[in-house]
Amino acid sequence: LWLDLEQETERHASVRWHWVKGHVGNALNERADELAVVAAASA
């Protein structure tokens, strides 16, 4: 997974990684979690 992410990051120079503390009500982090749960359930 990390190698795939690294390759995509190299292809798209505008990608920036930022650590976000979880479970503190960050709306975008909560949405990412929701999407991950849905994707995992359908895999």
The 8 nearest C-alpha neighbors of each residue, nearest first, counted from 0:
[[1, 3, 2, 4, 5, 6, 7, 8],
 [2, 0, 4, 3, 5, 6, 7, 8],
 [1, 3, 5, 4, 0, 6, 7, 8],
 [4, 2, 6, 0, 1, 5, 7, 8],
 [3, 5, 1, 7, 2, 6, 8, 0],
 [4, 6, 2, 8, 3, 7, 1, 9],
 [7, 5, 3, 9, 8, 4, 2, 10],
 [6, 8, 10, 4, 9, 5, 11, 3],
 [7, 9, 5, 11, 6, 10, 14, 4],
 [8, 10, 6, 7, 11, 12, 5, 14],
 [11, 9, 7, 8, 12, 6, 5, 13],
 [12, 10, 8, 13, 9, 14, 7, 6],
 [11, 13, 14, 9, 10, 8, 15, 7],
 [12, 14, 11, 15, 8, 10, 9, 16],
 [15, 13, 12, 8, 11, 16, 9, 7],
 [14, 16, 13, 17, 8, 12, 11, 18],
 [17, 15, 14, 18, 8, 19, 13, 4],
 [16, 18, 19, 15, 20, 14, 28, 27],
 [19, 17, 20, 16, 21, 28, 15, 25],
 [20, 18, 21, 17, 28, 25, 23, 22],
 [19, 21, 18, 23, 22, 25, 28, 24],
 [22, 20, 23, 19, 28, 25, 24, 29],
 [21, 23, 24, 20, 25, 29, 28, 19],
 [24, 22, 21, 25, 20, 29, 28, 26],
 [23, 25, 22, 26, 29, 21, 28, 27],
 [24, 26, 28, 27, 23, 29, 22, 21],
 [27, 25, 29, 28, 24, 30, 31, 23],
 [28, 26, 30, 29, 25, 31, 32, 24],
 [27, 29, 31, 25, 30, 26, 32, 21],
 [28, 30, 32, 26, 27, 31, 25, 33],
 [31, 29, 33, 27, 32, 28, 26, 34],
 [32, 30, 28, 34, 33, 29, 35, 27],
 [31, 33, 35, 29, 30, 34, 36, 28],
 [34, 32, 30, 36, 31, 35, 29, 37],
 [33, 35, 31, 37, 32, 36, 38, 30],
 [34, 36, 32, 38, 33, 37, 39, 31],
 [35, 37, 39, 33, 34, 38, 40, 32],
 [38, 36, 40, 34, 35, 39, 33, 41],
 [39, 37, 35, 41, 40, 36, 34, 42],
 [38, 40, 36, 42, 41, 37, 35, 34],
 [41, 39, 37, 38, 42, 36, 35, 34],
 [40, 42, 38, 39, 37, 36, 35, 34],
 [41, 39, 40, 38, 37, 36, 35, 34]]
